[in-house]
Amino acid sequence: MQVTECIGRTPLVRLERIPQQHGVPADVQILGKAEWFNPGGSIKDRAALQIVKEAMEQGLLRPGMTLLDATSGNTGIAYAMIGAAWGFSVTLVVPESISEERRRILQAYGAQLLFSDPYEGTDGAIRLARELAAREPDRYFYADQYSNPANWRAHYNGTGVEIIEQTDGAVTHLVAGLGTTGTMMGTGRRLKEFNPAITLVGVQPDDAFHGLEGLKHLTTAIVPAIYDPSVIDRMEFVNTDEAFAMARQLAREEGLFVGPSAAAAVVAAFRVARELDHGVIVVILPDSGVKYLSTPLWQDGS
Ligand code: PMP
């Protein structure tokens, strides 16, 4: 088996202890899609694999070319892993503020890093990647995860189908954070086709300046081209401190060591759950806490 063949088919883990403490009724199940089980450590392995496969099929990524993209980290790790496994170069534009762990992981896989202005966040990285791609179109395949429909198709063909199978079709709600929005667009569309009564809940940071790496405050950020707001039924805004507190509780009382965006999605899932009598809520947990050890989330020993 090749490493890329290990992408997808992640476990669905039931939260057993903390939902009750947050007022979730006993007949409402909270199931977490444990995406850190992907070999690159996050949900973005799925999107990156689909983007690379389609680009190769369409002759956009040819031998000798370099894959280029702007990424806050996880997609970059996924591209770097696939590039190393399949033998193509990967250049990533990342905000200079990305965590030390992410930087070192990317370098471990042999990716080349270009740094953009940390104050401009992922939007600054996107602008710089666009400039580079326009300047040297024969050198770079610009993967453009924010506009590339292969991003959401990965979830339409993978994540969504898996959730239907793993819940025996009983899923009533999907809760997912919005970054490129690929997870929600693909998984959401698949679930709605299966059962239009399934409620799709998008999760955003409550402020432009936030610590929920991987998520976007869509009201103030560059809106991804693949984003179609009409797909989503309900939007929940989560505060960074609230998400951090949930991340700590998930680690200590459920044994689930997740990243801040996963914890934010759990906060939103509990809000939705408290309004129900019964239901099966699937929450996407995009990555683990490992890459955030040097960030304020875990630094104060709290
Ligand atoms: N959480 C994390 C940790 C991520 O890296 C990402 C990807 N940016 C997301 C959530 C959001 O996923 P998507 O891009 O599919 O909206």
Residues whose N, C-alpha, C, O or C-beta is under 5 A from the ligand:
A	BS01	PMP	N74 G177 L178 G179 T180 T181 G182 T183 E213 G214 L215 G259 S261 P286 D287
